[in-house]
Each structure stands twice: as C-alpha cells, then as structure tokens.
Amino acid sequence: MVTILFADLVGSTQLGESQDPERTRAMLERFYEAMAAEVTAAGGTVEKFAGDAVMAACRSLLVCAAACAALGDEAEAGSLEREADRLRMEGFGWIIDTPRLRLALNRRDPGAVSRLIAETTAFIPRRAIWYFPAAVATHLEALAALGDAERLESDAAEFIPSDSVLSAFAMRGLGTLRGDPSLLDQAASRFDAYGFDAQAAHLRRLQGT
C-alpha cells in the first residue's frame, strides 16, 4: 500500500471552464513548477502530475520503515523514518498515524505506541476510504499491546459481528487482552476464511498450536 501527499488547486475546474485552454495550461505549468520545487526542497519525490493534482510519496516511506523494523533492520528503518520526517507532513491524521503506529509496534516501543494513541482524539472516520482497514487493525493491536481494556472493549465491539476481516483483528485484540484462547482460535479461523494465512499462522504460533 502506497500513500500520497495530495495537493489540489482549488477552483481549477471552474476556472478552466471559464477561460481559454491555453491560459489554463500556462497556469497549471506554473503550479507544477512551484509545487515540484517545494516537494523537492522538503526532500520528497514527485510521483506524478494529474491535472491540477501533485502527488508525492511519503506514507510509503513509513510503511517501508515499519517493514524493516519487523525484519530487525533498525538502521534502515531509522533512515526511512528520517526521510519521511523531512517531508514535514502534518494534519493528515490516520493516513500518517497508522504507519507510524505500526513502526512503533514493530519496534516494541510502548512509549511511542502510548504517545501516538494518546494523540488520537477520535476513532478512525470515513469507513469508505482506502486506509480504513489498515488503520483499524493497527489501532486495535496497539490498544491490546498497551492493555487499554476500556478503550479496546469499546472500539472492538462494533467489528466483532462484521462481515469483514476486521472481525478477526477485533477478536485477536480482545482475545489477547482477555487471555481467551477460544476467542483467539476464532480469530485464527476468521483469518483463514479471509485468506490472511500469515496472520492465522502467526497467531497459532503464539498460541503454540
């Protein structure tokens, strides 16, 4: 999964409809040049231009950092994290918070996990958006790791009966928190049913089954 920084030129569609196409093209070229310069100066890389949109990779750096941490390559994880920090992305909420939280979990850094969870004032919004499943799964795992029973019981409850793999993540979190082997078995079976073989196998290894 690759996440993007999206910069939109407000009102460009209406403006393009109201003036000569050549004037619109010239305006967009100036916009592209200005945005490319800002992204490059911040250490980012322009992925592509799409009409009036500029996209730059950032979250992908944190996702890769989390993967490196999971593999035990802290040097590379740290390098990728610093590169992401240079982009100074703020105000993107769970889009950026999710891979940062995953990185902290993979590092087994409870202090960072606690800080990131404390900074979230509301549960993940907008169910239809692309990052929702990963955000929910990571959020529930973090609450279980912290032993935050009250918040986990509340946040996981809505996903237990759901017809999606998020039910498995909710069961895993609650089963871990409660020390309930039967709930963990149900979580593993749900992971199997949705084709999440790695998660099912990992959970069974933890249970010694």
C-alpha positions in Angstrom: 0.0 0.0 0.0 1.4 3.4 -1.0 0.1 6.6 0.4 0.4 10.0 -1.2 0.6 13.6 -0.4 -2.2 15.2 -2.4 -2.2 18.9 -3.2 -5.2 20.3 -5.0 -5.5 23.6 -6.8 -8.9 24.9 -5.5 -11.3 26.1 -8.1 -9.3 25.0 -11.1 -12.1 23.1 -12.8 -14.4 26.1 -12.7 -11.6 28.4 -13.8 -10.7 26.0 -16.7 -14.3 26.1 -17.9 -14.3 29.9 -17.9 -11.1 30.8 -19.8 -9.1 29.9 -22.9 -7.4 26.4 -22.6 -4.0 27.9 -23.3 -4.3 30.2 -20.4 -5.3 27.3 -18.2 -2.3 25.2 -19.4 0.1 28.1 -18.7 -1.4 28.5 -15.2 -1.0 24.8 -14.5 2.6 24.7 -15.6 3.4 27.5 -13.2 1.6 25.5 -10.5 3.5 22.3 -11.3 6.9 24.1 -11.2 6.1 25.8 -7.8 4.8 22.6 -6.2 7.7 20.5 -7.6 10.2 22.9 -6.1 8.5 22.8 -2.7 8.3 19.0 -2.6 11.9 18.6 -3.7 13.1 21.2 -1.2 11.4 19.2 1.6 13.2 16.0 0.5 10.3 14.5 -1.3 9.9 13.0 -4.7 7.1 13.9 -7.1 5.3 10.8 -8.2 3.3 12.4 -11.0 1.2 15.3 -12.1 -2.5 14.6 -12.7 -4.4 17.6 -14.0 -4.2 20.1 -11.1 -3.0 17.4 -8.6 0.5 16.9 -7.3 1.3 13.6 -5.6 4.4 12.9 -3.6 5.3 9.7 -1.8 5.6 10.0 2.0 3.5 7.4 3.8 5.2 4.7 1.7 8.5 5.6 3.5 6.9 5.0 6.9 5.3 1.7 5.6 8.7 0.6 4.4 10.3 1.7 7.7 7.8 -0.4 9.6 8.6 -3.4 7.4 12.3 -3.0 8.0 11.7 -2.8 11.8 9.6 -6.0 11.6 12.6 -7.7 9.9 15.0 -6.4 12.5 16.8 -3.9 10.3 16.6 -0.9 12.6 19.3 1.0 10.7 17.2 1.1 7.5 14.0 1.7 9.4 15.5 4.7 11.1 16.9 6.0 7.8 13.5 5.7 6.1 11.7 7.3 9.1 14.0 10.3 9.0 13.4 10.7 5.3 9.7 10.7 5.9 10.1 13.2 8.7 11.9 15.6 6.3 8.6 15.9 4.4 7.0 17.5 7.5 3.5 16.2 6.7 1.1 17.4 9.4 -2.7 17.3 9.7 -3.2 14.1 7.8 -4.4 12.1 10.8 -4.7 8.4 10.5 -3.2 8.4 7.0 0.2 9.1 8.5 -0.5 8.0 12.1 -1.2 4.4 11.0 2.3 3.5 9.6 3.9 5.5 12.5 2.0 3.4 14.9 2.8 0.2 13.1 6.5 1.2 13.2 6.3 1.7 16.9 4.6 -1.7 17.4 7.2 -3.5 15.3 9.9 -1.8 17.3 8.2 -3.0 20.5 8.3 0.6 21.7 5.4 1.0 24.2 6.3 4.6 24.9 5.9 5.6 21.3 2.7 3.5 20.9 1.2 5.1 24.0 2.1 8.6 22.8 0.6 8.0 19.3 -2.6 6.5 20.7 -2.9 9.4 23.2 -2.7 11.9 20.3 -5.7 10.4 18.6 -8.9 12.1 19.9 -11.4 10.1 17.9 -11.7 6.7 16.3 -10.9 6.3 12.6 -13.6 8.1 10.5 -14.9 7.7 6.9 -15.3 3.9 6.6 -15.3 4.1 2.8 -11.8 5.4 2.4 -8.9 3.2 1.4 -6.8 3.4 4.6 -9.7 2.4 7.0 -9.0 -1.3 7.3 -5.2 -0.9 8.0 -5.9 1.9 10.4 -8.5 -0.1 12.4 -6.3 -3.2 12.5 -3.3 -1.3 13.7 -5.3 0.7 16.2 -6.8 -2.4 17.8 -3.4 -4.1 18.0 -1.9 -1.0 19.7 -4.7 -0.9 22.3 -4.2 -4.6 23.1 -0.4 -4.1 23.4 -1.0 -1.3 25.9 -3.6 -3.3 27.8 -6.1 -0.5 27.4 -9.1 -2.6 28.2 -11.7 0.1 28.4 -10.9 1.6 25.0 -10.3 -1.7 23.3 -13.6 -3.3 24.5 -15.4 -0.2 23.2 -13.7 0.2 19.9 -13.6 -3.5 19.0 -17.2 -4.3 19.8 -18.6 -2.9 16.5 -16.3 -5.1 14.4 -16.9 -8.5 16.1 -20.2 -9.2 14.2 -19.0 -7.5 11.0 -18.7 -9.5 7.7 -15.1 -8.5 7.1 -11.6 -9.4 8.1 -11.8 -6.6 10.7 -13.8 -9.0 12.9 -10.7 -11.3 13.0 -8.5 -8.3 14.1 -11.1 -7.4 16.8 -11.2 -10.9 18.1 -7.4 -11.1 18.1 -7.2 -7.9 20.1 -9.9 -8.9 22.6 -8.6 -12.5 22.9 -5.1 -11.2 23.6 -6.3 -8.7 26.2 -8.6 -11.1 28.0 -6.3 -14.1 27.7 -9.1 -16.0 26.0 -7.8 -19.0 23.9 -11.3 -19.7 22.4 -11.5 -16.1 21.0 -8.0 -16.4 19.6 -9.0 -19.6 17.9 -12.0 -17.9 16.4 -9.7 -15.1 15.2 -7.4 -17.6 13.5 -10.3 -19.3 11.8 -11.6 -15.9 10.6 -8.1 -15.0 9.2 -8.1 -18.4 7.4 -11.5 -17.7 5.9 -10.5 -14.4 4.5 -7.2 -15.6 3.1 -5.0 -13.9 5.7 -2.8 -17.0 6.1 0.2 -15.3 7.6 -1.9 -13.7 10.3 -3.5 -17.0 11.1 -0.2 -18.9 11.2 1.4 -16.2 13.4 -1.5 -16.3 15.8 -1.4 -20.1 16.1 2.4 -20.0 16.7 1.8 -17.6 19.5 -0.7 -20.0 21.0 1.6 -22.9 20.5 -0.9 -24.8 18.3 
